[in-house]
Amino acid sequence: MSNRRGIIAISGKSGCGNTTVTHLVAEKLGFRVVNYTFRTMAREMDISFEELCALAEKDDAYDLRLDRRQVELAREGNCVLGSRLAIWLLKEEADLTVFLDASLEIRAERIASREGGTHIEVMEKTVARDQRDHERYKRIYGYNNDDYRFADLIIDTSVSDQYKVAGQIVEQYRNLGRD
């Protein structure tokens, strides 16, 4: 009998391919994607995304609520949770924890092609966002999101496309052999 709950946690900084890879892995395994975000929360609260972000800048309760809901949804099993903190939030519960990595230059290039802006501008914004995220996660949870060595699988997404990365994750999950 399997003790696997069917939970895969995928984390990585902006521009590493988290969202794309999360969806591809879930599709290949027939799992749900847990995609509870600030946008979802804003709709539930009947306020704009921008309003929620402004509130969250002043009150950690919004981050805590978001993360708690993500964990609740993931605990239902047969899912892939892709979020900045997924591998930390589900460290003890996930069957497989995956950290996606890429250089700042590659990440900025991807973000610029997706959202626009010059490479230099996007690099500067990405560095600032990484720093804000790092400080926030440290303050709220004590997590150092630069230390992901505990992840079961660390993949440099700058050397493979999203399909190969998703394939590696699916293969690793299937190789757990607890079915």
KOLKOL-183796 format. One record per residue (C-alpha): x, y, z. Coordinates in pm, whole numbers, padded with zeros to 5 digits. Layout:
+--------+--------+--------+
|     px |     py |     pz |
+--------+--------+--------+
|      X |      Y |      Z |
...
+--------+--------+--------+
//
This chain:
+--------+--------+--------+
|     px |     py |     pz |
+--------+--------+--------+
|  00000 |  00000 |  00000 |
|  00131 |  00344 | -00092 |
|  00198 |  00612 |  00163 |
|  00230 |  00865 | -00119 |
| -00022 |  01147 | -00109 |
|  00051 |  01274 | -00457 |
|  00195 |  01610 | -00358 |
|  00473 |  01776 | -00555 |
|  00605 |  02114 | -00440 |
|  00790 |  02333 | -00691 |
|  00966 |  02658 | -00600 |
|  01199 |  02899 | -00770 |
|  01250 |  03269 | -00810 |
|  01071 |  03477 | -01071 |
|  01167 |  03382 | -01425 |
|  01276 |  03024 | -01348 |
|  00972 |  02870 | -01514 |
|  00774 |  02778 | -01202 |
|  00427 |  02836 | -01344 |
|  00490 |  02672 | -01680 |
|  00665 |  02369 | -01532 |
|  00402 |  02329 | -01259 |
|  00126 |  02309 | -01522 |
|  00322 |  02068 | -01743 |
|  00399 |  01832 | -01452 |
|  00038 |  01835 | -01334 |
| -00085 |  01764 | -01686 |
|  00155 |  01471 | -01736 |
|  00053 |  01313 | -01404 |
| -00318 |  01398 | -01421 |
| -00285 |  01604 | -01102 |
| -00451 |  01930 | -01002 |
| -00255 |  02253 | -01007 |
| -00282 |  02441 | -00680 |
| -00286 |  02797 | -00803 |
| -00415 |  03005 | -00514 |
| -00262 |  03350 | -00554 |
| -00305 |  03708 | -00439 |
| -00524 |  03755 | -00749 |
| -00753 |  03474 | -00626 |
| -00762 |  03624 | -00279 |
| -00843 |  03972 | -00414 |
| -01141 |  03831 | -00608 |
| -01265 |  03651 | -00296 |
| -01232 |  03974 | -00096 |
| -01396 |  04175 | -00376 |
| -01107 |  04419 | -00398 |
| -00854 |  04490 | -00672 |
| -00526 |  04304 | -00693 |
| -00345 |  04636 | -00644 |
| -00544 |  04710 | -00328 |
| -00456 |  04369 | -00185 |
| -00086 |  04417 | -00265 |
| -00092 |  04754 | -00086 |
| -00257 |  04593 |  00218 |
| -00006 |  04307 |  00215 |
|  00286 |  04554 |  00220 |
|  00162 |  04674 |  00560 |
|  00028 |  04352 |  00713 |
|  00181 |  04003 |  00703 |
| -00161 |  03850 |  00770 |
| -00232 |  03848 |  00396 |
|  00080 |  03644 |  00316 |
|  00000 |  03409 |  00602 |
| -00357 |  03364 |  00479 |
| -00240 |  03296 |  00124 |
|  00021 |  03042 |  00230 |
| -00216 |  02868 |  00473 |
| -00476 |  02828 |  00196 |
| -00216 |  02690 | -00047 |
| -00116 |  02427 |  00208 |
| -00480 |  02335 |  00279 |
| -00545 |  02284 | -00092 |
| -00224 |  02084 | -00139 |
| -00307 |  01853 |  00151 |
| -00604 |  01725 | -00049 |
| -00341 |  01539 | -00254 |
| -00284 |  01457 | -00620 |
| -00159 |  01805 | -00693 |
|  00136 |  02018 | -00786 |
|  00186 |  02336 | -00585 |
|  00411 |  02584 | -00755 |
|  00489 |  02890 | -00544 |
|  00789 |  03080 | -00418 |
|  00758 |  02902 | -00081 |
|  00606 |  02566 | -00182 |
|  00910 |  02357 | -00089 |
|  00940 |  02524 |  00250 |
|  00567 |  02516 |  00327 |
|  00536 |  02148 |  00229 |
|  00886 |  02035 |  00328 |
|  00758 |  01750 |  00545 |
|  00443 |  01665 |  00349 |
|  00538 |  01667 | -00018 |
|  00638 |  01345 | -00186 |
|  00881 |  01545 | -00397 |
|  01026 |  01894 | -00348 |
|  01179 |  02066 | -00650 |
|  01371 |  02391 | -00675 |
|  01406 |  02550 | -01017 |
|  01711 |  02770 | -01058 |
|  01850 |  02997 | -01329 |
|  02098 |  03283 | -01342 |
|  01978 |  03638 | -01288 |
|  02060 |  03717 | -01652 |
|  01845 |  03432 | -01787 |
|  01561 |  03510 | -01548 |
|  01563 |  03879 | -01645 |
|  01566 |  03789 | -02014 |
|  01261 |  03566 | -01969 |
|  01075 |  03824 | -01763 |
|  01153 |  04099 | -02015 |
|  01022 |  03889 | -02304 |
|  00706 |  03809 | -02106 |
|  00636 |  04151 | -01951 |
|  00839 |  04398 | -02155 |
|  01109 |  04642 | -02052 |
|  01478 |  04660 | -02119 |
|  01709 |  04388 | -01996 |
|  01885 |  04628 | -01757 |
|  01558 |  04763 | -01613 |
|  01421 |  04415 | -01563 |
|  01744 |  04295 | -01402 |
|  01731 |  04584 | -01154 |
|  01364 |  04518 | -01074 |
|  01430 |  04145 | -01038 |
|  01717 |  04202 | -00796 |
|  01497 |  04437 | -00592 |
|  01207 |  04188 | -00593 |
|  01436 |  03902 | -00491 |
|  01565 |  04111 | -00200 |
|  01213 |  04211 | -00087 |
|  01094 |  03850 | -00107 |
|  01400 |  03727 |  00084 |
|  01348 |  03981 |  00363 |
|  00973 |  03911 |  00382 |
|  01011 |  03532 |  00399 |
|  01284 |  03566 |  00661 |
|  01070 |  03805 |  00870 |
|  00745 |  03610 |  00847 |
|  00869 |  03250 |  00863 |
|  01241 |  03256 |  00929 |
|  01294 |  03094 |  00585 |
|  01610 |  03163 |  00389 |
|  01487 |  03120 |  00033 |
|  01848 |  03127 | -00089 |
|  01910 |  02796 |  00092 |
|  01719 |  02530 | -00098 |
|  01979 |  02251 | -00068 |
|  01724 |  02034 |  00114 |
|  01509 |  02004 | -00201 |
|  01487 |  01654 | -00343 |
|  01562 |  01784 | -00689 |
|  01736 |  02104 | -00798 |
|  01716 |  02183 | -01169 |
|  01899 |  02456 | -01358 |
|  01629 |  02565 | -01602 |
|  01874 |  02765 | -01812 |
|  02015 |  02445 | -01966 |
|  01688 |  02266 | -02055 |
|  01354 |  02374 | -02194 |
|  01036 |  02355 | -01987 |
|  00935 |  02018 | -02137 |
|  01263 |  01851 | -02040 |
|  01246 |  02004 | -01693 |
|  00888 |  01880 | -01646 |
|  00995 |  01540 | -01777 |
|  01275 |  01519 | -01520 |
|  01033 |  01597 | -01239 |
|  00775 |  01343 | -01358 |
|  01045 |  01077 | -01395 |
|  01178 |  01148 | -01045 |
|  00826 |  01131 | -00902 |
|  00752 |  00801 | -01075 |
|  01086 |  00660 | -00958 |
|  00982 |  00706 | -00597 |
|  00827 |  00363 | -00645 |
|  00581 |  00370 | -00360 |
|  00269 |  00302 | -00567 |
+--------+--------+--------+
//
